[in-house]
Amino acid sequence: MGVDQLISRLEGLKATGRDRWIARCPAHEDRRPSLTVRALADGRILLHCFAGCETEAVLSALGLTFAELFPEPLTREPQGLKPIRAPFSAFEALQCLAHESAVVAICASDLAEGRALAAEDARRARLAAGRIAAVLEAVHR
């Protein structure tokens, strides 16, 4: 599957750059676009929902599988393409850190004020912590 086929299934689609889009996430009731799509030079397609939907849920809502986000394995480096070192730029990593740390800060504030976290809020805080750790691991490589 190519990126054109994937983005044709999305609503509220806007281009945000070369081979990058934002759209309403099909995995939840999304009033403002929160799903980012990025097509990489080697044919891979990256998805990220800033509202916290797992990629598997997004794919399920679109009737797709993980395999459809990745081209056939390459046996050699395509001519003219440099190896891709990181799937996201430093700016995108910082945006993710800012968003996810805000989620953690809100939960910490609620706890500090004696309010218990709802199960969904606790799940989202754990997801944020995992994403922060993943960004740190990715930039440490």
C-alpha positions in Angstrom: 0.0 0.0 0.0 1.2 3.5 -0.8 0.8 6.6 1.3 -1.7 7.9 -1.3 -4.0 5.0 -0.6 -3.7 5.5 3.2 -4.4 9.2 3.2 -7.4 8.8 0.9 -9.1 7.0 3.8 -8.6 9.9 6.2 -10.8 12.9 7.0 -9.8 16.4 7.7 -6.5 15.9 5.8 -4.0 18.7 5.5 -0.5 18.7 4.2 2.1 19.9 6.7 5.2 19.6 4.6 6.7 17.4 2.0 5.4 13.9 2.5 3.7 14.9 5.8 0.1 15.2 6.7 -2.2 15.7 9.7 -5.8 14.4 9.8 -8.6 13.5 12.2 -7.8 10.2 13.9 -10.2 7.4 12.9 -9.6 5.5 16.1 -11.4 8.1 18.3 -13.9 10.9 18.0 -11.5 13.5 16.8 -12.8 17.1 16.5 -9.3 18.6 15.7 -6.8 16.7 13.7 -4.4 14.7 15.9 -3.1 12.0 13.6 0.2 12.7 11.8 1.3 10.7 8.8 4.8 10.7 7.3 6.0 9.0 4.2 9.7 8.1 4.3 11.9 7.9 1.2 12.2 4.1 1.5 8.4 3.6 1.4 7.7 3.2 5.1 4.7 5.1 6.5 4.7 6.4 10.0 1.6 7.2 12.0 1.2 9.0 15.4 -1.9 10.0 17.2 -1.2 12.9 19.6 -4.4 12.0 21.5 -2.8 8.7 22.6 -4.4 6.2 20.3 -2.2 3.1 19.7 -1.1 2.7 16.1 -2.8 -0.7 16.0 -6.2 1.0 16.9 -5.7 3.5 14.1 -4.9 0.8 11.6 -7.8 -1.3 12.7 -10.2 1.7 12.2 -8.8 2.1 8.7 -9.0 -1.7 8.0 -5.2 -2.0 7.6 -2.4 -3.9 9.2 1.2 -3.0 10.2 2.5 -4.9 7.2 0.8 -2.3 4.9 2.9 0.5 6.4 6.2 -1.1 5.3 7.4 -1.9 1.8 8.9 -5.2 0.8 12.3 -5.6 2.6 15.1 -3.9 0.6 18.0 -6.2 -0.4 20.3 -3.2 -1.0 20.3 0.5 -0.3 18.4 2.3 -3.1 20.7 4.5 -5.3 20.8 8.1 -4.4 19.2 7.6 -0.9 21.1 8.2 2.2 20.5 5.7 5.1 17.8 6.9 7.4 19.2 7.4 10.9 16.1 8.4 12.8 12.4 8.3 11.8 11.8 11.8 13.2 13.7 15.0 13.2 15.0 16.6 16.4 12.3 19.2 16.3 9.6 16.5 16.1 11.2 14.6 19.0 11.1 17.9 21.1 7.4 18.4 20.1 6.6 14.9 21.3 8.6 15.5 24.6 6.7 18.8 25.2 3.3 17.2 24.6 3.9 14.1 26.6 5.6 15.9 29.5 2.5 18.2 29.7 0.4 15.1 30.1 2.6 13.9 32.9 2.6 17.4 34.5 -1.2 17.6 34.5 -1.5 14.2 36.1 1.2 15.1 38.7 -0.6 18.3 39.5 -3.9 16.4 40.1 -2.1 13.9 42.4 -0.4 16.7 44.3 -3.7 18.4 44.9 -5.1 15.1 46.3 -7.3 14.2 43.3 -7.2 10.5 42.3 -6.5 9.8 38.7 -9.2 8.1 36.7 -8.1 4.7 35.1 -8.0 6.3 31.7 -5.8 9.2 33.0 -3.5 6.8 34.6 -3.2 4.8 31.4 -2.5 8.0 29.4 0.2 9.0 32.0 1.9 5.6 31.6 1.7 6.0 27.8 3.3 9.4 28.1 6.1 8.1 30.2 6.7 5.3 27.7 6.8 7.8 24.8 9.2 10.0 26.7 11.5 7.1 27.4 11.3 6.0 23.7 12.3 9.5 22.5 15.3 9.5 24.9 16.4 6.1 23.8 16.1 7.1 20.1 18.2 10.2 20.5 20.7 8.4 22.6 21.6 5.9 19.8 
